[in-house]
Amino acid sequence: MKPECYINGGRRKDCSMLSRFGKNTVSLPLQALIIAVLVLPISSCAEKESAPELITLEGKIEKIERTTDKTGKVTVVYYNERQKREMTGSGSVTAETEIMIDGAVGTLADLREGERVRGEVRVEKKSGKKLQTIVKIVADRAKTGGTGS
């Protein structure tokens, strides 16, 4: 026996097709699964957009603010190729920041203002704020004569 139902003002019709395509054909757990499948790819795309970016820079140290011998903040003047002008950028130096001076391991305390350096900066957005963390700083004093003036 085929199921019956009321459609359009109470007329009886065969509802075997309605059970396949009607409003109540998808159970709640299945609806949750469908929503999860559709929403998860969107949220993972958002995570990719906020993934950290690694930027390589070369410039001159303008200012060093030390919290400890290994941590603090460094401000560097560098030339921005895209904007075709000199710019200033700052980044945090952490205990994990790799500092190399003439091929030897150094600390933030070993760096000098006015010194030419190159390095890598990790740029990421957290809570709507742009965070710049210095991953690596390399100073070649032998090549630049110390301050790189």
N, C-alpha and C positions, 0 to 999 in steps of 0.2 A: 504494500500500500504506500502511495506517495504522500508526503506530508502536505498539509493544506495550511493556508494562512490567509490573513485579511489584508488586502491591498486596495488602495484607491476607493475609499468610501465604503468599505465592508464587503466588496465583491469577493467571492471565493475564487482562487486561482491555484493552479499547480505551482508549488513553491520549491520544487526540486532544484531549479536553477538559482533561486534566491538563497538557498542554503550554501551554494558555492560562491555566489558573488554578492550577497546581501550585506547589510550593516554588521550583523553579529557573527560573521563567519570567522573572524580572526580573534582568537582567545587573548586574554590579557597577557599571559606570559609571552605569547608570540608577538604581540604588539610591542612589548618591552624589548624583545630581541631585535625587532625591525628598527626601532628607534635607536638602540645602541649601535647597530651596524651603520646607520646613517649618520649618527652624531660623532662617533669615535674618529672617523677619518677627518672630520672638520676640526676637532680639537687637536689631533696630531699635526695638522697643517699649521695651526696657530703656534704649536710648540716649535715647529721648524722655523717659522718666521722670527721667533724670539731667540733662536739658537745663537750662541756667541759667534762673533766674527773675529778672525785673527788678522790684524793689520801689521805690515812691516813698515817701519819708519826709519828715517835717518835725519839727524839734525844736531843742534847744539843745546846742551843743558843750560837753561836759563836760571832755574831755581831748584834747590834741593831742600825739602822740609823733612827732617828726620824725626821719627817717633822713637826709634831705637837705631842701632847700627845696621840692622837688617830690614827695617820697615819704615815707611813714610810715603812721601809724594814727590814726584819729579815732574817738572815742567820743562818741555822741550820746544824750541823754535824749529820748524821744519817747513819745507816747500811742498805745497799741495799741488800736485800735477793737474787734478781736475779743475780746481779754481784758479790755477795759474798765479798763485800768490803765496807769500810766506804766512804761516799761521803758527799759533801757539796752542799746545795741547798738554794736558796734565794727566797723570795716571798714578794709581796706587802701586807702591812697591810692597810686596808681601814677603814672608819668610820663604815662600816657594819661588820667588823671582830669581832667575839665573843671572848672575852678574859676572862677566868675564872681562878682565883687563889684561891686555897683551897676552891672551891665551891662558891666563891663570885665573882661578876662582877668586872673586872679590866680594866686597859687601857694599852696601849703600854708603857707608862711611868712607870708602875708598874713592868714590866718584867725586869729581870737581865741577863746580859751576864753570861754564864756558867751554867745557870739553865736548868734542864731537863724538857722537855715539850713534849706533844703529841698534835696532831691536824690534821686538814684537809686542803688540798690545792686543789684549783680548777685550773686545767691546761687546757689551750685552745690555739688554734692558731688563730691569727688575722693578716692578711696581711703578712703571711709567718713567723711571729715571735711567739715564744712560750711565753705566758704570764702565770705567776704563781701568783695567788692571794690567800692569806691565809684566809680561811673561819672561822676557829676556832683554838684557842690556849688554852690549858689547862695545868696549872702548879700546881702540888700537892707538896707544900713546906713541909707540915707536914710529908709526907711520905719520902721525899728525904733529909730532913734536910736543905732545903734552896737552895743550889746550885747544889746538886746532884752530887758532885764530885766523 
